[in-house]
């Protein structure tokens, strides 16, 4: 696999995990009265847009996008459900989201540094777009702490 494919797949998988994570969280909060839900819905829309853009880039390069897999998704869903059952306050939900975003930001920064010199600038642009979006999401969610 070449470096462009690796980075594109990583961006796709990260956006996919963010999207699915927010979907699972909204499902877990469905019958709850949390103010943070509106912000989660807004951020989900952004992840869906980025996810589709990267999916199109992969298609143009004739690369079939790969998901992280059902096991990772199941673990994430179980963790979300357990955390919501323990404490579904807006501040606890915000803390959980911030932890995930922080890990995503760190990993995306590493990937950008690793691939920046060796891949198409448009792919780096997509990686930086996702990174900026993660940072924006984190800042917005911090208001709920």
Helices and strands as residue ranges (DSSP letters): H 3-28, H 37-60, H 70-86, H 90-115, H 121-141, G 142-144
